[in-house]
Each structure stands twice: as structure tokens, then as C-alpha cells.
């Protein structure tokens, strides 16, 4: 299976490569687009500045260009936080998408979105300042209305990017549980 794995607003950092290696060790082909062209951020505000400087339209164009050579393989889209939002937008626009794995982030959903039986798994902190409870409830209902088969896993007390060992949010126990569940999800696709 081929997985397109998108980075957070911190950029393409070692934790993203380590996650890709973990997925490869489980037998998957993984592509890891660098939407920030080698730039990384030391904080969320710095990453948002990079994201805003590049612009949403250009970032989406870069993501589509990166996955286009693999589109006939029925991709699984995955991403961390901001990268999860990118992955979600691509998966909902790809009628051949095999699955969607969201780590720490979601995105808006168009009213006319269709995701017929798309398997979706979300892993998110509880509480999460970027994914508040009311937002996640509405997101879940919209995804179900679009036809997606959604599973949500919440991790009490974990920080937003709790799977990244290089950040203060890191929670080793929650990260390990996330990877166990996520690898099972991918194996079942």
C-alpha cells in the first residue's frame, strides 16, 4: 500500500521521517512531500508564518503535484496536524482514496463532500486547543454525512503533537498506543 504522509506546520522534520520509517517497516511504501521546500519552524507561530507566506492555494498545489505520480495506486492519505488537514482535503477529492489517517488535525468539510465508505481514523489529544470538542463533534457528523467510516481516538492529557518525540507535547504512552492502533487500521485496508 502507498501512503502519502504530510508534515505539520513545523515542516519536514526528523519525527516525520521516523514515522515514515515506521510505516515502511510495516511493509508500506511511503512518500513524504516537503510542502515547505526545506524550511522548518521552531514553533507553531513560526510555522504558521511559513504556511501563510506560501499560501493555501500553493500548498494544495504542491501536495497534489507530489501525489499525482502515485494516484493510480489508491493512496492512503495521512498527516500530522496541518498535514492532516492537507491529507483530508486530498482524500476527499480523490474518489480512489483507500483511506485517511489523521494524526492531531482535521479540516473543514464542504457541504457537498462525498467520501463513500472511506475508512478514516483520527488520533487527537483530549483536550486539544487546535481541535476543540465542539469542532470535533461537528467534523465527525459532517464526515459521517459525507459517507466516511470514521473512528476517533482521544488521548487524555496528551499535548497536541503528542507523537513527536522532539516536541514538548510528546507523550510516549499515547504515541505508542496511536501507532499500534494506526498500524492495525492500515493493515485492515
C-alpha positions as CSV (number, residue, x, y, z in Angstrom):
1,X,0.0,0.0,0.0
2,X,1.2,3.5,-0.8
3,X,0.8,6.2,1.9
4,X,1.2,9.9,1.3
5,X,2.4,11.4,4.7
6,X,2.2,15.2,5.2
7,X,4.1,17.1,7.8
8,X,2.8,19.6,10.4
9,X,3.5,23.4,10.4
10,X,6.9,22.6,11.9
11,X,7.9,21.4,8.4
12,X,9.5,18.1,7.3
13,X,11.4,17.3,10.5
14,X,13.1,14.1,11.8
15,X,9.9,12.9,13.5
16,X,8.1,12.8,10.2
17,X,10.9,10.7,8.6
18,X,10.8,8.4,11.7
19,X,7.1,7.9,11.2
20,X,7.6,7.2,7.6
21,X,10.3,4.6,8.5
22,X,7.9,3.0,11.0
23,X,5.3,2.7,8.2
24,X,7.9,1.3,5.8
25,X,8.9,-1.3,8.4
26,X,5.3,-2.4,8.4
27,X,5.5,-3.0,4.7
28,X,4.1,0.2,3.2
29,X,5.5,2.4,0.6
30,X,5.6,6.0,2.0
31,X,6.0,9.3,0.2
32,X,6.8,12.3,2.3
33,X,6.2,15.5,0.4
34,X,8.1,18.6,1.7
35,X,5.4,21.3,1.2
36,X,7.7,24.0,2.8
37,X,10.7,23.4,0.4
38,X,13.1,22.5,3.2
39,X,12.1,25.2,5.6
40,X,11.3,24.2,9.2
41,X,9.9,26.1,12.1
42,X,10.9,26.2,15.8
43,X,7.4,26.9,17.0
44,X,3.8,26.8,15.8
45,X,3.6,30.6,15.2
46,X,6.7,30.4,13.1
47,X,5.3,27.5,11.1
48,X,2.0,29.4,10.6
49,X,4.1,32.3,9.2
50,X,5.7,29.9,6.7
51,X,2.4,28.4,5.8
52,X,0.7,31.8,5.3
53,X,3.7,33.1,3.3
54,X,3.4,30.2,0.9
55,X,-0.4,30.4,0.8
56,X,-3.1,27.8,1.0
57,X,-3.6,27.5,-2.8
58,X,0.2,27.0,-3.4
59,X,0.4,24.4,-0.6
60,X,-2.5,22.4,-2.0
61,X,-1.0,22.6,-5.5
62,X,2.3,21.3,-4.1
63,X,0.5,18.5,-2.3
64,X,-1.4,17.5,-5.5
65,X,1.7,17.6,-7.6
66,X,3.6,15.4,-5.1
67,X,1.0,12.7,-5.1
68,X,-0.1,12.8,-8.7
69,X,2.5,10.2,-9.9
70,X,1.0,7.7,-7.4
71,X,-2.7,8.4,-7.9
72,X,-3.4,5.2,-9.7
73,X,-2.3,3.2,-6.6
74,X,-5.3,4.0,-4.4
75,X,-3.4,6.1,-1.9
76,X,-3.9,6.3,1.8
77,X,-3.5,9.9,2.8
78,X,-2.1,10.7,6.2
79,X,-0.8,13.7,8.0
80,X,0.2,15.4,11.3
81,X,-1.9,18.4,12.4
82,X,-1.8,20.9,9.4
83,X,-0.6,17.9,7.3
84,X,-3.8,16.1,8.4
85,X,-5.8,18.9,7.0
86,X,-3.9,18.6,3.7
87,X,-4.4,14.8,3.7
88,X,-8.1,15.2,4.4
89,X,-8.6,17.6,1.5
90,X,-6.8,15.4,-0.9
91,X,-8.6,12.2,0.2
92,X,-12.0,13.8,-0.1
93,X,-11.0,14.9,-3.6
94,X,-9.7,11.5,-4.7
95,X,-12.5,9.0,-5.4
96,X,-9.9,6.3,-5.5
97,X,-8.5,7.0,-2.0
98,X,-8.1,3.9,0.0
99,X,-8.1,5.5,3.5
100,X,-7.3,8.6,5.6
101,X,-5.2,8.6,8.7
102,X,-5.3,11.8,10.7
103,X,-2.8,12.5,13.5
104,X,-3.7,15.6,15.5
105,X,-5.6,17.5,12.9
106,X,-8.7,17.8,10.7
107,X,-10.0,20.3,8.2
108,X,-13.3,21.9,7.1
109,X,-15.6,19.8,5.0
110,X,-17.6,21.1,2.1
111,X,-21.3,20.7,2.4
112,X,-21.4,18.6,-0.8
113,X,-18.4,16.4,0.1
114,X,-18.6,12.7,-0.7
115,X,-16.5,10.0,0.9
116,X,-18.4,6.9,0.2
117,X,-17.3,4.3,2.7
118,X,-13.8,5.9,3.0
119,X,-12.1,4.5,6.1
120,X,-11.0,7.4,8.3
121,X,-9.1,7.2,11.6
122,X,-8.3,10.3,13.8
123,X,-6.0,10.4,16.7
124,X,-6.2,13.6,18.8
125,X,-5.4,14.9,22.2
126,X,-8.1,15.4,24.8
127,X,-8.4,18.4,25.2
128,X,-6.7,19.8,22.2
129,X,-6.5,23.6,21.7
130,X,-6.5,23.3,17.9
131,X,-9.2,20.6,17.8
132,X,-11.8,21.6,20.4
133,X,-14.6,19.2,21.4
134,X,-17.4,21.1,19.6
135,X,-15.3,21.3,16.4
136,X,-14.6,17.6,16.5
137,X,-18.2,16.7,17.1
138,X,-19.3,18.8,14.1
139,X,-16.4,17.4,12.0
140,X,-17.4,13.8,12.9
141,X,-21.0,14.4,11.9
142,X,-20.0,16.0,8.6
143,X,-17.6,13.2,7.7
144,X,-20.3,10.6,8.5
145,X,-22.9,12.6,6.4
146,X,-20.3,12.5,3.6
147,X,-20.3,8.7,3.8
148,X,-17.0,8.2,5.6
149,X,-16.4,5.3,8.0
150,X,-14.9,7.3,10.9
151,X,-13.1,6.1,14.1
152,X,-11.9,8.7,16.6
153,X,-9.3,8.0,19.3
154,X,-8.7,10.6,22.0
155,X,-5.8,10.7,24.4
156,X,-6.5,12.4,27.7
157,X,-3.8,14.7,29.0
158,X,-1.6,14.4,25.9
159,X,-0.3,17.6,24.1
160,X,-1.4,18.5,20.6
161,X,1.5,16.9,18.7
162,X,2.0,14.0,21.2
163,X,3.6,11.6,18.7
164,X,6.6,13.9,18.0
165,X,9.4,13.0,20.4
166,X,11.3,16.2,19.7
167,X,8.5,18.5,21.0
168,X,7.2,19.4,24.5
169,X,3.8,17.8,23.6
170,X,5.3,14.4,23.3
171,X,3.6,11.6,25.3
172,X,5.4,8.3,24.9
173,X,2.5,6.1,26.0
174,X,-0.1,7.9,23.9
175,X,2.3,7.9,20.9
176,X,2.8,4.1,21.2
177,X,-0.9,3.4,21.5
178,X,-1.5,5.6,18.5
179,X,1.0,3.8,16.3
180,X,-0.4,0.4,17.4
181,X,-3.9,1.3,16.5
182,X,-2.9,3.1,13.3
183,X,-0.8,0.2,12.0
184,X,-3.8,-2.1,12.7
185,X,-6.0,0.3,10.8
186,X,-3.6,0.3,7.8
187,X,-3.2,-3.4,7.8
188,X,-7.0,-3.8,7.5
189,X,-7.4,-1.6,4.4
